[in-house]
Amino acid sequence: MSKESRRAACQRYEKTPKGFLMRSYRNMQSRIEGIQKAGTWTGKELLPREDFYLWALSDPVFWSLFRAYREVGFDRKLAPSPDRVDSDRGYVLDNMRWVTHSENSS
């Protein structure tokens, strides 16, 4: 399989709920580990991957946001985004909620 074919397959997968959540978790992990730019999230706690998946897949807000995101052709501004309610804490279940990427970036 060519590099372009693998990239296209990955992009298609990331437009599925499970693929989207895989990418979301990897992004959170990169922030926590300081791989992405340093911020209030660096070094904070990160819930286990399976707990994140279970939380997201059972959350009606995630599904509502994901459907809207898909219906508008995957406009990044409307992508579901895990938000830390208290920025002094990490990505843990009692400190997370779903918002749009646009809301989370402001």
N, C-alpha and C positions, 0 to 999 in steps of 0.2 A: 504494500500500500504506500502510495507516495505521501510526502509531507503535506501537500495540499489536501489530499483525501483525508488524512488523519485530522488535520485542522478543521475541515468542513464537518467531519463526523463529531468532533468535540463540540463545535459550535451548535450543531443540532441537538446533541445531548444536553447542553447547558440551557436549552430552551424547554426542557422537560422539568417538571417539579423536582425530581430527584437530582438531576444534573445541576439545576439552579441552586439547590441546597448544598450540593457538594462544593460548588464554586463559592458560595457565601461563607461556608465554614472555612475553606482555605484562606479566604480574604481575612476573616476574623483572626485566624491563627497567625497569618503574616503580620497583622497589626500588633498582636500580643507579643510576638517574638521580635518585633522591631525590624522586620525585613522591609516593610513599607516605612514611610517616614514616621519618625517618632511622634508620639502624641499622648493624650491622656490615657490611652488604652495600653501603652507599652508596659509589659511586665505584669499586667493584671491577670486575674483568674479567667480561665476558659473552660466551659463545661465540656464533658466528653462528647465526641462526634455523634455517637448513637443517641445520646440524650437530646442533642440539638435536633437531629432528624425527627425523633419522636415528638418533641415539643412542636416543631414547625408543622409536621404533617397532621397533627391533631388540632391545630389552631385555625378556627374559622376566619380570622383576620388574614392570616397568610393566604388562605385559599381565595378569599375575596380579592385581595391585592394581586395575587398571581393571575387570576382570571382576567382582571382589568388590564394588567400588563400584557398578557397574551393577545387580548382583543384589540389593542391599539398597535399591534405589530412589534411588541417588545421595545417600546420607548423607554430608555433607561431612566428617565425622570420618574416613571411610574412603577419601576421595579420594586418589589418588596425588599425592605432593608431592615435587618435586625438592629434595633436601637437600644443603647444602654440608657435606662431611665436616670440613673445616678452615674455621672461620668467619673466619679471617684472609685467606682466598683467595676469589676470585669463583666464578661459575658457569662452570667449565671442566670438560671431560670427565673429567680425572683427579681431580676433587674433588667429583663429584656421584654421588648414589645416589638410588633411589626409596624413600620411606617413606610411611606414611599421613599425612594432614594432621594428625591427632591427635598422632602421634609427633613431627612436625616442629614443632608448636606448643608442645610441652612443654620 
